Amino acid sequence: MNGSQSSSGKSLVWLLFVVMFFAHQDFWWWGDSSLVLGFLPIGLAYHALFSIGCALLGWLAISKAWPTELEVFADEMEETDSTEI
């Protein structure tokens, strides 16, 4: 991955992080007592979906914005450790 792809990936991850941060403040569901699927309070259903969204954001951060320099460094360290044994 070249530098421009990594930079745009990091920008996207940060943008989505900020959006998720503000979406987590779900004050609009506090007074709503409706149920989803007949048993699940809407605030709890929202947070369940929010948690899935956070997991997807984590996957996106790892796949698009992970610094490849760390992987190269770790692989080099692993190779030197295995040759010393």
Buried (B, 14 or more C-beta within 10 A) or exposed (E): EEEEEBEEBBEBBEEBEEEBEEEEEBEEBEEEEEEBEEEEBBBEBBBEEBEEBBEEBEEBBEEBBBEEEEEEEEEEEEEEEEEEE
